[in-house]
Amino acid sequence: MSVPELLGIVLSAVISLIAAGHALLSKRDSRSALGWIAVCLTFPIAGPTLYALFGINRIRRSARRMRRSSARGLAPYPTQADQARIPEKVLHPQLLRLARVGAALLDTPVAGGNCLHILHNGDAAYPAMLAAIDGAERCVYLASYIFATDSIGHRFAQSLIDAHQRGVDVRVIVDGVGELYAWPSILPVLRRHGVPTVRFLPPRLLPPQFHFNLRNHRKILFIDGHTAFTGGMNISERNVHHHGQLSISDIHFRIHGPVAQQLGHTFTQDWFLSTQERIPLPPASPEIAGDSLCRAVVSGPDQPRDILLELWAGLISAARHRIRIMTPYFLPPREIFGAFHAARLRGVHIEVFLPRRCNIPMVAWATAHILHDLLERGIQFFLVPDPFCHTKVFLIDDAYAHIGSANWDCRSLALNFELGVEVFDPAVCSALHNHLDTVQRSCHQVLPEDIATRSWPVRIRDAVMWLFGPYL
């Protein structure tokens, strides 16, 4: 054996050991670590190459690096002293149990004195949002994953332009990938009239940075320090009825009160992250708008913990009677499966509402692969008929609701910047339960035989799609 050949063998062995050691120290899942170690040691050249390309989580690293570079310009969230006083008599023991889960994970405090309005579809949400923009006096901050260039998008653009021209501080953030769903982009229209806009992390597919997965999925409309809108609804005419037809059903929320300031603060962080420009928030309104206790849930790959995953697993573990979930995409990680199973062993009733026809078929196929295990444990699944159900609601018992932009999949739990709101209010929860009861009457309940009677080609297709679940 020649010296160059010997050096090549030694070098490949060293590279394999380094890659295997990196997998051993960095992977949190022992099965993933073991698999990558085996690949790196079995295939001296190909193994480390595959690990470098697909095994290293560059998403979280890039997001944290981005956040660290901007950390000096980010103000902390409003403290409890900045929020309306919470009426302690409302926090009965069950609410306290649920509130303590978030208190252990979140920087945001529970704020009292809020009023929530449930807005069904764009027919209710868009007029309320446009009226708020038209009545704004100090600031209008809007963040949307998709801002379509259709009739609804142009109506919003005109209201934003009008607000800017009368001296209101108007800012708009549109996600760099979400923008591609509507072409041509609405942003040049706004910029021609002087409205400050920003694309959040336009996708970059070339080294040294890959930003395709760092998506801002948040939906925020913040008005004058006292009002905010959030939920799962993008800006698109597909969310409104046309000649009696609706393409997408969804729910948005209008929030009056101190917690609106938390949503506005989230927008200013995203703006600084994208532009390095600090924008001040107007002072919060001292008025008590209602009886709802609320807290913003800000999650993303830039944070040191899987905030949303840990929060939802903890809340499921704190449930006593029932859990109801409505989501367009359902591919939760194993931690959520374990929390579901434990809840069922305690006698908690669990219902999950999914669209009968998903707009991303691959997700529906992957979901079908995991249903059998959950159905066996008594979790009930209901398929919502058309229009495509994009609503995101998470209800626990009769006094807790989690609303916002996040889906029950790995993309929302690990790859996206998401925003939710915890709502501790029996009245709001009752209204949402009533909505689910109404929807349930038209749903098809998934039975074990529906899954068991799939043909073998369909089962193989679903299983293959399930393997790619973390990327769907």
N, C-alpha and C positions, 0 to 999 in steps of 0.2 A: 504494500500500500504506500502510495506516494505521500509526501508531506502535505501537498495541497488537499488531497482527499481526506487525510486525517484531520486537518484543520476544518474542513467542511463538515465532517461528522461531529466534531467537538462543538463547532459553532451552532449547528442545528440542534444539538442536544441542549446547549445552554439556552437558546431561544425558547425551546419547548419547555424547559424547566421554569424560565421566567414567566412565560404565558400561563403555565399551570399554577405557579405560585400566585400570580395576580388573580386568577379565578378563585383560588382557595381563600384569599384574603378579602376579596371584594364582593363575592356573591353571597347574598343573604339566604338563598334557598339551597339547601344541601344537595338536592337532586340536580339543580342546575350546575352547581360547582363541580359535582362528581362527573357529570356529563362532559363539561368543557375540559376538565383535567384529563379524562380519558381520550378525548379527541386530540388534545395538544401532545400527549405523550405517545399516542399510537401513530399519528401522522406527523413526523417531525417538521416538515415544511408547511404542508397544507393546513395542519391543525392550528398552529399559531396564527397563520394568515386568516383563517376563518374566524378565529376568536377576535382578532384585531378588527375585523370588518363588522361582525355581528354580535359579538359577545360582550363588548364594553358599552356601558350605558353612557353615551356621550350627551344624551338629552339632558339628564339631570346635571351633569357636570357643566354643560354650556349654560344652562339656566342659572345655576348658582354663581358661575363666574360673571354672568351678566348682572345679577343682582348685587354681587359684591362690588362691582365697578361703579354702581350707582348708589351704594348704601349711604354715602354721606349726604345725599340729597333727599333721602326718604325720611319724612317725619313719622314718628310713631302714631299708631291709631289713637283716637280720642280715648282718654281714660274714663273710668267710672265717674270721676268728679265732673267730667264734661257732659255727662248724659243726664237725662231726666231721672229723678229719683224713682226707684222701683217700689211699688206698693208691695211690701213683704207678705201681706195677707193673701195675695194672689199666688204666691209661690208655695202651694201646698206640697206635701212630701213627694208626690210623684213628679211634679214639675222640677223640684229641687234635684231629684235623682237624674233627670234628663239634662238639666242645666249644668250640672257638675261635670258631665262628660265633656261638653264643649269648653268649660272653664279650664280644664286640664290641658287643652290642646290649642286654644285660640287666643290671639292677642286682643280680640275685640270683646268688650263687656256686654252683658245683657242691658238693653236700654228700654225703659218704660215710656209710656205716653204716646204710643204709636197707633195709627189707624191704617188698616189695610183694606183695599178694595180689590176684589177678584174680577179680572177682566177676561171674558171668554172671547178668544179669537181676535183677529185684527178689527173686526166690526166694532168691538167695544174698546179695545186697547188703543188703536191708532187715533181715533178722535180725542181721547183723553190725553194722549201724549202730545198731539199737535196743539191742543188747547193750552197745555202747560208750557210748551215752547213759545206760543204766541203771547202768553201772559207773563213770561219771564222778565225780570227787571235787572238782575245782576249777572247771572251766569246760566249757561246751558252746556252741560258736558254729556256727550253721547258716545257710547261705545257699543258696537254691534259686530258680531261675527260676519253676518251677511247684510249688506246695504244695497238692495237691488236698484237697478236703473229703470224700473218700470214706473207705472203711474203713481204708486204709493211712494216709491223712493223719491220721485221728483217732488211730490207734495211735501215730504219731510225736508228735502233740500231747500225748497223755497221758504219754508218756515224758518229754517236755520239761517238762511241768507237774510231774511227780513229781520230776525232778531239781531244778527250781527250789525246790520245797517242802522239799527236804532240804538246801538251802543252797548248791547249785551255782550259779555265775554262768552263766545261760542267756541267750543273745541270738539273735534270729532276724531275718534279712533276707529279704524276698520282693520280687521285682521288681514294679514298679508296673503293668506291662502283663501280665507272666506271671501275676499274681494274678487277672486277669480270665478266664483259662482255667478257673478253678475258682470257681464262685459258688454260694452265698455264701462269702466269704473265710474262711480258717482263722484269720486274725490276731485277730479279736475273741474267739475261743475262748481263745486264749493270753493275751490281755490281761485277760480276766475273772479269770484266775488269777494275775495279776501278772507274767507273763513279758514282759520288754522285747522289743518287736518294732518293725520299721520297714518301711515301703514304700519301696523304692528308686526315687526320682524318679517319682512318679505322673504319668501323661501329662498334658501341658498343651498344648492346641491353640489357645490364644489368646495374642496378643502381650502382653508383650514377649518371652516365653520359649516355645520349642517343645521339649518334652522327650519326644516320642513315640518318637524313635529312640535315645535314650541309654539302652539297656537293659543291665541287669546279668544276663548270661547265665551267670555263674559258679555252680558247684555246689561247696560247701565244707561239710564237717562236721569241726570241729576239737575235739579232746578232750584236755584236761589237759596240752597242751604236747608230747605224744609220739606222738599218733595223729591221722591225718586221712583223710578219704574224699573222693575227687574223681572226675570223669569226666563223662559226658554225661547221667546219669540224673536225671530229676526225681523228685519224690515223688508217686506215683500208683499205684493198683491196676492200671492198664493195663500195668505192667511185671512183673506176676506172673501165673502160670498160674491160670486158673479153669476147672475141669472139663477140664483138658488143653489149653486154648486160651490163647494169648498174643497180646496186641494189639501190643506193642512189644518188640522184642529190643534189648538194650543191654548195655554192660559198664561196671562201676564198679570202683574200685580202693581198697583199704585200704592206707595207708602208715604204717608204724612207723619212727620215726627222726628225725634232725635236720631233714630237709626239711619235715616237718609244720609246723615253726615258720614257714617261709616262707608256707605256706598260711594259717596263723593270722594272720600279719601282714597278709596281703591282706584278710582279713575285717575286721581292726581299721581298716584304711584306709577300706574301704567304709562301716563303721559311722560313723566320724568324718565322712566325706563327707556322710552322710545326717542326722546328729544333732548334729555339732559336739561330741560327747562322746568323750573319750579313755578307752580301756579298756586296761589293761596286759595283756601276755601273761604266762602263767606261764613260769618258766624251762624251757628245753629239757632233755630227759632226756639225761644224759651217756652212757647205755648205747648200745652198738653193736648195732643190731637185725638187721642183715644186711649183704649185700655190694653192694647197689645204689647206684650214684652217680646222684643226681637233682638237678634244678634247676627251680624254679618259673618259669613264663613268664606274666608279668602284662602284658596288653595292653588297650588301650582308646583311644577317641577323645580322651582328655585328654592323651595323650602326644605329644611333639613329632615322633615318627617313627612310621611304620607298622610297629611292632615285629613283629607276627606275619607280615605279608607279607614283610618283609625276611628274617626268620628262616627261613621255609619256603623262600623262593627260594634263600637261601644253603645250606641243608641239601640241597636237591635238587642244587645244583651240586657239593656235596661227596660225593654218593653215587658208589659205584664199581661196584656189582654189580646191586642191585635196589631198587626202591621199591614199597611196597604201601600203599594208602590205602583205608580204609573210612570212608564219610561218607554221611549222609542227603541232603545238599544239595551240589551240585558246580557252581558258577558262578564259577571263579577269574578274577582279572583277567589282563591280558595279560602282566604280569611273570612270573606262574606259567607261562603258556604258553611263554614264552621259555626258562625254566629247564627245563621238560619237554623241549623240543626239543633243547636243548644236551645234556641227559643222554642222550637216545636216540642222539645222534650219537656219544657216548662209549661206546655199547654197553650202557647201563644198561637193565635190564628193568623196565618200569613196569606195575603192575596197579592198577586202581581198582574198588572194589566199591560199587555203588549199590543202593538198594532198587528192586525190580521195580515196586512200586506206591508212589509217593511220596504222603505225606499232604497235600502242597501241589502239586496238578497243574500249576500255572503254572510252578513251578520245574523239574519234569520236562520240560515242553515247551521251556523255554529251554535246558535242558541238552542236549536232543536236537539243537538247532541247532548246537552247538559240537562235537559228537562226531566229525563227519566229518573235520575237520582233524586231530584228535588220533589217530583211527584210522589215517589215512594215514601217520602217523609211527611207527606200530608200538606205540602205547599200547593196552593191552588193558583192556576194560571188561567187568565181570560184574554181572549183575542178580540180586540176592539175593531169593529168594521170601519171601512172607509168613511170619511176622509182619513188620510194618514195621521195617526195620533202622535204628535210631537210633544205632548204635555209631560212635564217632569214634576212629580209630586211624591213625597215620602211622608206618610202619616203614621204616628205611633199613638196607640190608645185613642183618647178623645181630646187631648189638649196640646199635642205637639205636631207641628208641620215643618218640613224642610222643603223650601222652594228654591228655584234658581236655574242655573244653566247646565248643571252636571248630569250626565247619563250614568247608568250602572254598567260601565265598561272600563277596561284598562286605560283607554285613551283619556277619558275624563278623570280617572282616579290617579293617573301617573304622568300623562304627557301634556295635558292642557292646563292653561290658566283658567280657573273656574271661579264663579261667585255664587254663593247661596245665601239664604237668610233663614235662620231658625225663628220660628214663630211659636210662642207659648200663649195660645189663646183658644179656649174652647169654642168660641163663636166662629172663628175662622175655620177651625178644624171641622166643625159640624157642617159648615157650608161645603167644604171640600169632600167630606164623606158623602154628603147628599149628591154631589156631582158624580162621584164614583158609583153610588147606588143606581143613579139614572143610567149611566153608561153601561153598567153591568147587565141591565135588563136586555140589552141588544147584543151582548157578547156571546161568543162560543167558548165554553169552558173546555180546556185541554184535558183529555182523559188519558190514562196510561196506555189504553189501546191505540190512541192516535199516534203515539210515539212508537209503540211496539210493532205496529203493522206497516211501518215504512219498508220499502223494498231495500234490498241490499245495496244496489247502486246509490240510492238516496242516503242510506246510512254511511256509506263510505264517503260520499261527497260532504255530508255534514261533519264527519269526524275530521276530514282533511281541513275544512274551513275552521274547525275548532282549534287546530294546531296553530293557526295564524290569528287566533283571537286577540292576543295583545297588540296586534298591528291594525286591526280592523277599525 
